[in-house]
Amino acid sequence: MSLYAEILDMIILSKIIEKRKNSFSGQSRTNGINFESLLKTSMEKITLQKNECKKDINDPFFSHQIHNYHLDGDINFEIALDFVLKHEGEKLVKQDGLKNESSKFGILQTTAYNYGYKGDIKDLTKEQARVIYKKIWDKSGASGLPYPLSLVYFDTYVNSPAMAKKLLEKSGGDIVKFLNMREQRYIRLSEKRPDIFGNYLKGWKNRINNLRAMVIDKRPFDAKMA
């Protein structure tokens, strides 16, 4: 809020300068120049602060900008899938999670098997991963949620179905609460089992922050609708 107050102050100051010029046009321009210099310096500072200011989903100003969109099911899924694949990557991970299983595209070997894939996970293609994720999407119930809650819920479900369901219930569908609780759960896990989850914490936090950014930035949504 201080940023907006400063902008208002600068507008008022500019009016004072203009009035001063009109009233004392015959006087020395020194004071006017000083005022103009102060205004220019202050406005440059405010512009820099505004450009560097990051949207914070916990800021009431931005949290109130979260709107629900009832998208076509395919569009809803594609947005969520793009996000998941971007963060999971395409490389084979030989030891992933508690079970130290191999995974690819973020899909564990046993998960792939449970959803109909019978081959070795190292041979999983992106299209096969997409088919598996579509089955997970349908099973999760994310398709029945509006965007961007569907994105947040599905990405959580991919990591832990039980956690996703619990957080959805406890948050009452409030995305800000949902993501904050998810972050706190990861922190607790890393503190409880630093040998296993400590290495994941930074990546988990980055992923949550990227979700927060998407929630208050409709560009990914607009791109899919274009």
C-alpha positions in Angstrom: 0.0 0.0 0.0 2.9 2.4 0.6 3.8 2.3 -3.1 0.3 3.6 -4.0 0.6 6.3 -1.3 3.9 7.4 -2.8 2.4 7.6 -6.3 -0.5 9.7 -4.9 2.0 12.0 -3.2 3.9 12.5 -6.4 0.7 13.4 -8.3 -0.1 16.0 -5.6 3.4 17.3 -5.7 3.2 17.7 -9.5 0.1 19.8 -9.1 1.8 22.0 -6.6 4.7 22.5 -9.0 2.3 23.5 -11.8 0.5 25.9 -9.5 3.8 27.3 -8.3 4.9 27.9 -11.9 1.7 29.7 -12.8 1.7 31.9 -9.6 5.4 32.9 -9.6 6.3 32.9 -13.3 8.3 36.1 -12.8 10.4 34.8 -10.1 13.7 32.8 -10.3 13.2 29.3 -11.8 15.6 27.8 -9.3 13.0 26.6 -6.9 10.9 25.2 -9.8 13.8 23.3 -11.2 14.5 21.9 -7.7 10.9 20.7 -7.5 11.1 19.2 -10.9 14.3 17.4 -10.1 12.8 16.0 -6.9 9.7 14.9 -8.8 11.7 13.2 -11.5 13.9 11.4 -9.0 11.0 10.2 -6.9 9.0 9.0 -9.9 12.0 7.1 -11.2 12.3 5.5 -7.8 8.6 4.5 -7.7 8.7 3.1 -11.3 11.7 1.0 -10.3 9.9 -0.3 -7.2 6.8 -1.0 -9.2 8.7 -3.0 -11.8 10.6 -4.9 -9.2 7.5 -5.6 -7.1 6.5 -9.2 -7.3 2.9 -10.2 -7.2 2.2 -11.9 -3.8 -0.8 -14.2 -3.7 -0.9 -13.5 0.1 -1.3 -9.8 -0.6 -5.0 -9.0 -0.2 -4.8 -6.8 -3.3 -3.8 -9.8 -5.5 -5.6 -12.5 -3.7 -8.9 -10.7 -4.5 -7.9 -10.9 -8.2 -8.3 -14.7 -8.2 -11.3 -15.6 -10.4 -12.7 -18.9 -11.2 -13.1 -20.0 -14.8 -15.2 -23.0 -15.9 -13.2 -24.1 -18.9 -13.7 -26.8 -21.4 -12.4 -30.0 -19.9 -9.7 -30.5 -22.5 -8.4 -27.0 -22.0 -8.4 -27.4 -18.3 -6.5 -30.6 -18.5 -3.9 -29.3 -21.0 -3.1 -26.3 -18.8 -2.5 -28.6 -15.8 -0.5 -31.1 -17.9 1.7 -28.4 -19.3 2.5 -27.3 -15.8 3.2 -30.8 -14.4 5.4 -31.8 -17.3 7.4 -28.5 -17.2 8.3 -29.2 -13.5 8.8 -32.9 -13.7 11.0 -32.8 -16.7 11.7 -35.6 -19.2 14.7 -37.3 -17.7 14.7 -40.7 -16.1 15.1 -40.5 -12.3 16.5 -43.8 -11.1 15.7 -43.3 -7.4 12.7 -41.2 -6.7 10.7 -40.8 -3.5 10.4 -43.0 -0.5 10.4 -46.2 -2.5 13.5 -45.2 -4.5 11.7 -46.3 -7.7 12.6 -45.2 -11.1 10.4 -42.5 -12.6 10.1 -40.5 -15.9 8.0 -37.5 -16.6 7.2 -37.6 -12.9 5.5 -41.0 -13.1 6.8 -43.8 -11.0 7.2 -47.3 -12.4 4.4 -48.7 -10.2 2.1 -45.8 -11.0 2.6 -46.3 -14.7 1.9 -50.1 -14.3 -1.3 -49.3 -12.3 -2.5 -47.1 -15.1 -2.0 -49.7 -17.9 1.6 -49.2 -18.9 3.5 -52.6 -18.9 6.9 -51.6 -20.2 10.0 -50.3 -18.5 9.6 -46.8 -17.2 12.8 -45.7 -19.0 11.1 -46.4 -22.3 8.0 -44.3 -21.5 7.3 -41.7 -24.2 5.8 -38.3 -23.7 2.6 -39.3 -25.4 2.3 -42.4 -23.2 2.9 -40.2 -20.1 0.1 -37.9 -21.4 -2.3 -40.8 -21.5 -1.4 -41.8 -18.0 -1.8 -38.3 -16.7 -5.2 -38.0 -18.4 -6.3 -41.2 -16.5 -5.0 -39.6 -13.2 -6.8 -36.4 -14.1 -10.1 -38.2 -14.5 -9.7 -40.3 -11.3 -8.6 -37.3 -9.2 -11.8 -35.3 -9.8 -9.9 -32.2 -11.0 -12.1 -32.0 -14.0 -15.0 -31.0 -11.8 -13.1 -28.0 -10.3 -12.9 -24.5 -11.9 -9.6 -23.1 -13.1 -7.2 -22.3 -11.4 -8.2 -24.5 -8.5 -8.2 -27.5 -10.9 -4.5 -26.8 -11.7 -3.5 -26.4 -8.0 -5.4 -29.5 -7.0 -4.2 -31.7 -9.8 -0.5 -30.8 -9.4 -0.9 -31.6 -5.7 -2.6 -34.9 -6.5 0.2 -35.9 -8.8 2.6 -35.6 -5.8 0.2 -37.1 -3.3 -3.5 -38.0 -3.9 -4.1 -38.2 -0.1 -2.6 -34.8 0.5 -4.6 -33.2 -2.4 -7.9 -34.5 -1.0 -7.1 -33.4 2.5 -6.0 -29.9 1.6 -9.0 -29.4 -0.7 -11.3 -30.3 2.2 -9.4 -28.3 4.8 -9.0 -25.2 2.6 -12.6 -25.2 1.5 -11.4 -24.5 -2.0 -9.5 -21.4 -1.0 -6.4 -21.5 -3.2 -4.3 -19.2 -0.9 -4.9 -21.4 2.1 -4.5 -24.6 0.0 -1.0 -23.6 -1.2 0.1 -22.3 2.1 -0.8 -25.5 3.8 0.9 -27.5 1.0 4.1 -25.5 1.6 3.9 -26.0 5.3 3.5 -29.8 4.9 6.6 -29.9 2.7 8.6 -28.0 5.3 7.4 -30.4 8.0 8.4 -33.4 5.9 11.9 -32.0 5.2 12.3 -31.4 9.0 11.1 -34.8 9.9 13.1 -36.7 7.2 15.9 -34.4 6.0 17.8 -37.4 4.7 15.1 -38.1 2.2 13.0 -34.9 1.7 15.6 -32.2 2.5 16.9 -32.3 -1.1 13.4 -31.8 -2.4 12.4 -28.8 -0.4 13.8 -26.1 -2.6 12.2 -27.6 -5.7 8.9 -28.0 -3.9 8.9 -24.4 -2.8 9.8 -23.2 -6.3 6.9 -25.3 -7.7 4.4 -23.8 -5.2 5.6 -20.3 -6.0 5.2 -20.9 -9.7 1.6 -22.1 -9.0 1.0 -18.9 -7.0 2.3 -16.9 -10.0 0.0 -18.7 -12.4 -3.0 -18.2 -10.1 -2.7 -14.4 -10.3 -1.5 -14.3 -13.9 -4.0 -15.2 -16.6 -1.5 -15.3 -19.4 -1.3 -19.1 -19.5 -5.0 -19.2 -19.5 -5.2 -16.6 -22.3 -2.6 -18.4 -24.3 -4.7 -21.6 -24.2 -7.8 -19.7 -25.2 -6.2 -17.9 -28.1 
